[in-house]
C-alpha cells in the first residue's frame, strides 16, 4: 500500500514538472515570457553607430524606463573576432544580445551560425527597408537583420574646378565612366588637379561599379566565384586602368591621406558612399564649392544604373537570454520609428534605409555647404535604385585575390588572363 502510494505521488510530481515545463515552453513560443531588464549591444564607431544607439536608447527609455541597455564599443575587427571565437566554441556565454555586422560579412555569420541569431520575421518587415538590404539581412525567406545605414553612393565633385574646365554640375547627371575620365582630362589640363585619388589596396571603386550593374564577385546564390565570365567586373577593371593610364588619378595609402586629398583641394571629385559627407564638410572653407551627382554607369552596359552601394551595416539579435527584450528594442526603434530617423540624420548624419523615414522633413533640407542642393533627398532617391546582390560569404577572400591581380593588370598582364587566374585561385580557395 505504501509502495503504491509512493508511486502515485512520484507520477504526480513528474506530471506536474512536465506540465510546468510544457507551459514554460508554450509561453516562450508565444512571446509571453517576462522581458529581460538588461541587454548588451556591441557596435563600432562612437561618432556614428554608437551615437545612433544612444538616440535609440533614449527613445526606448520613454516607454521602457526599467530596461538597462549597455552599449559596448569595440573595433569592427574585434567584434568579428569575438563573434567567431564565441560561436565556434559552441557557447553563447559572453556574447551580446544585439550586434552590429557589416553587410558584406552578414551572410557568413547567418549561413554558418543561423541558429545563433533570432528570426525577426514576426517583428521586422524587410519590405519596409531599401530593397537592396534584403540580400545581406535575410536567409531562407526569414528576416534576421534590422537594416540600418545606407551606403548609397554619389559622385562628389568640386563645382568650382568643373566650372574652370567649362562644365556644370548638370553636365554630370547622366554620364558613364568613360565620359567621367574625359571630363577629368579637361579638369586636369585646366586646373592641374587630379580627378580622383585611389588606394591600390582598396577595391571600393570596383564594388560600386559592379553592384550598379546588379553583379558581384559571386554567382546569385552567393557561393560560387563569378570572375572570369563577369562582364561587369571586366569593365570595372578596364575603367580602373583607364583612370591610371589617363594620368587623372593620384594615389593614397590610408584613410587620413584620403581625407587630406579632399580637404586640401588636391582632387576634383570622389565617387564613394554618403558616409564621406561629414569628412568633406569638415573643411569649412570649401562650403559652396561641392556638389553631388549620380554615380556614372558602366559604358554600354544595359544593366548598369546611376546608383550603387559601398559599405553599410545592420543590427542582429542573438539567440541568447534576453532576446525578447532585444527584439522589442530593435522593433520599436530602428525597425519602425521614422521620427527617430529624422533625429539620426539631423544630429549624426545617418541616412537610414527605413523607407518611411525618407518622407520626413530632415530628408528634404537643402545643404548650404553643397550649394543649396537637397543632397539627402537625392541620396534617398538613389537608395531606391540600388540593385540587390548577394554578397555571399567570400567577398573579402576574393578581394584579396583581385587586389593582387589588379596590380598585375596595371603592370601589363592581359585582362582575360587576369580574371581567369583569379577565377582559378578563388575556386581553389573556396570549397
C-alpha positions, -999 to 999 in steps of 0.1 A, spaced: 0 0 0 28 24 9 46 15 -23 15 22 -44 10 55 -27 46 65 -33 43 55 -69 13 77 -73 30 106 -57 61 102 -79 39 101 -110 20 132 -99 53 151 -93 66 140 -128 33 151 -144 34 184 -126 70 190 -136 63 181 -172 33 203 -172 53 232 -159 80 227 -185 54 224 -212 37 256 -201 70 274 -199 79 264 -234 45 274 -247 48 307 -231 82 312 -246 69 302 -280 40 327 -278 62 355 -266 47 357 -231 80 352 -212 89 381 -190 112 406 -207 148 409 -195 156 441 -177 191 444 -191 206 439 -226 240 445 -241 248 458 -276 281 456 -295 290 482 -321 319 503 -335 324 540 -343 314 562 -314 306 592 -337 282 572 -359 269 538 -348 274 543 -310 258 578 -313 228 563 -331 224 537 -304 224 564 -277 195 581 -296 176 548 -298 183 541 -262 168 574 -251 137 567 -273 132 533 -258 135 546 -223 104 567 -228 82 536 -226 106 512 -210 124 531 -182 131 499 -163 152 483 -190 190 489 -187 208 490 -221 246 485 -221 263 499 -252 298 484 -256 322 499 -282 347 476 -300 366 480 -332 348 462 -360 376 436 -364 374 429 -327 337 423 -329 343 398 -358 370 380 -339 349 378 -307 318 365 -326 338 339 -344 356 327 -313 324 325 -293 303 309 -320 330 284 -329 332 273 -293 296 263 -293 287 285 -263 269 318 -263 284 328 -230 298 363 -232 280 372 -264 258 403 -266 221 405 -271 225 427 -302 254 431 -325 261 453 -355 275 434 -385 288 449 -418 265 439 -447 294 423 -466 301 399 -437 265 392 -426 258 361 -448 290 345 -435 276 345 -400 240 337 -409 249 307 -431 274 294 -407 256 300 -374 220 305 -384 206 291 -351 227 316 -331 206 345 -345 170 353 -338 145 351 -366 129 386 -365 103 380 -393 75 384 -368 85 420 -358 106 433 -387 94 436 -423 122 435 -448 100 453 -473 99 484 -450 136 489 -459 156 496 -491 152 466 -513 190 460 -517 193 454 -480 173 422 -482 202 403 -497 226 405 -467 199 406 -439 177 376 -448 182 339 -453 158 311 -465 129 336 -466 134 347 -430 144 382 -418 173 381 -394 187 416 -396 173 450 -389 187 471 -419 205 502 -406 225 528 -425 227 533 -463 260 530 -481 243 547 -511 269 563 -534 273 595 -552 298 614 -573 311 643 -551 326 670 -572 343 704 -568 319 726 -588 345 754 -589 370 731 -607 343 719 -631 334 755 -640 370 763 -647 371 734 -671 338 745 -688 314 722 -671 284 725 -647 270 700 -622 241 695 -646 266 681 -672 273 651 -648 237 639 -643 238 612 -669 273 602 -677 292 569 -679 327 562 -666 344 568 -699 328 602 -701 339 608 -665 375 602 -674 373 626 -704 359 653 -681 388 645 -657 413 651 -685 399 685 -692 398 694 -655 435 682 -651 445 703 -681 427 734 -669 432 733 -631 462 709 -626 440 690 -602 437 652 -602 402 639 -610 403 612 -583 425 596 -556 429 558 -555 442 533 -530 458 503 -547 448 480 -518 411 491 -518 387 479 -544 358 500 -532 355 516 -567 352 481 -583 325 472 -558 305 503 -567 308 497 -604 297 460 -604 268 464 -580 255 492 -602 250 465 -628 235 440 -604 266 419 -604 290 407 -577 322 385 -573 299 355 -567 270 339 -585 235 348 -575 234 321 -548 264 338 -532 285 306 -532 304 302 -565 331 326 -577 319 347 -607 350 363 -620 363 351 -654 329 355 -672 318 385 -653 314 413 -679 307 440 -653 338 431 -634 359 431 -666 345 466 -675 353 478 -640 389 466 -642 392 484 -676 378 516 -662 402 515 -632 431 510 -656 418 538 -677 419 562 -647 455 553 -640 466 553 -677 450 587 -683 471 603 -656 440 618 -639 444 599 -606 467 603 -577 474 577 -550 467 575 -513 475 546 -489 453 552 -459 421 570 -446 439 601 -434 456 606 -467 423 600 -485 405 627 -465 435 650 -467 434 649 -505 397 660 -504 402 687 -477 433 702 -493 417 706 -527 441 682 -544 413 663 -562 383 674 -582 359 645 -573 354 614 -553 328 586 -561 320 570 -528 294 563 -501 274 591 -485 293 585 -452 321 607 -466 299 638 -463 309 648 -427 346 644 -436 342 667 -467 322 692 -447 349 693 -420 368 718 -443 345 747 -438 365 769 -462 351 748 -491 315 755 -483 296 761 -515 323 746 -537 310 710 -537 281 693 -554 269 657 -557 259 640 -589 246 605 -595 272 577 -599 284 572 -635 273 540 -652 293 513 -669 295 523 -706 272 503 -729 261 480 -700 223 480 -701 221 467 -666 241 495 -650 222 522 -632 233 556 -617 231 541 -581 252 517 -561 263 509 -525 295 510 -506 295 498 -470 266 498 -447 256 476 -418 227 461 -400 216 450 -365 212 414 -354 196 399 -323 215 369 -309 196 338 -297 206 343 -261 187 351 -229 171 384 -232 164 381 -269 127 391 -265 137 424 -250 164 429 -276 140 422 -304 115 446 -289 141 473 -286 150 469 -323 114 467 -335 103 499 -317 134 520 -326 154 512 -358 126 489 -371 97 514 -371 105 548 -357 105 572 -387 107 602 -364 138 589 -347 155 586 -381 150 624 -386 170 630 -354 196 605 -365 201 624 -397 200 659 -382 222 652 -352 246 625 -366 243 624 -403 229 589 -405 209 582 -437 189 552 -428 173 526 -451 139 527 -435 117 538 -464 91 557 -443 119 580 -430 127 595 -464 95 614 -464 104 633 -432 113 670 -431 150 663 -423 154 644 -456 143 674 -477 165 701 -462 189 720 -486 226 720 -478 244 753 -478 277 735 -480 267 718 -512 254 749 -528 218 746 -517 214 711 -531 190 688 -514 216 661 -511 199 637 -486 168 638 -508 189 628 -538 206 600 -518 172 587 -506 161 586 -542 192 568 -554 189 543 -525 157 530 -540 175 523 -573 204 503 -559 205 468 -574 202 440 -548 231 415 -550 241 385 -528 274 394 -511 278 357 -500 304 347 -476 336 351 -496 337 388 -506 369 396 -487 386 364 -496 380 371 -533 391 407 -530 424 396 -515 430 377 -548 417 405 -570 439 432 -553 470 412 -564 456 406 -599 447 442 -603 484 452 -598 493 425 -624 468 440 -648 481 475 -643 516 462 -650 506 447 -683 490 414 -678 461 407 -702 427 413 -687 413 379 -697 444 362 -681 439 383 -650 403 373 -645 409 337 -655 437 333 -630 417 350 -603 388 326 -610 411 296 -607 426 308 -574 391 316 -560 378 281 -569 409 266 -553 405 285 -520 367 284 -517 355 249 -513 
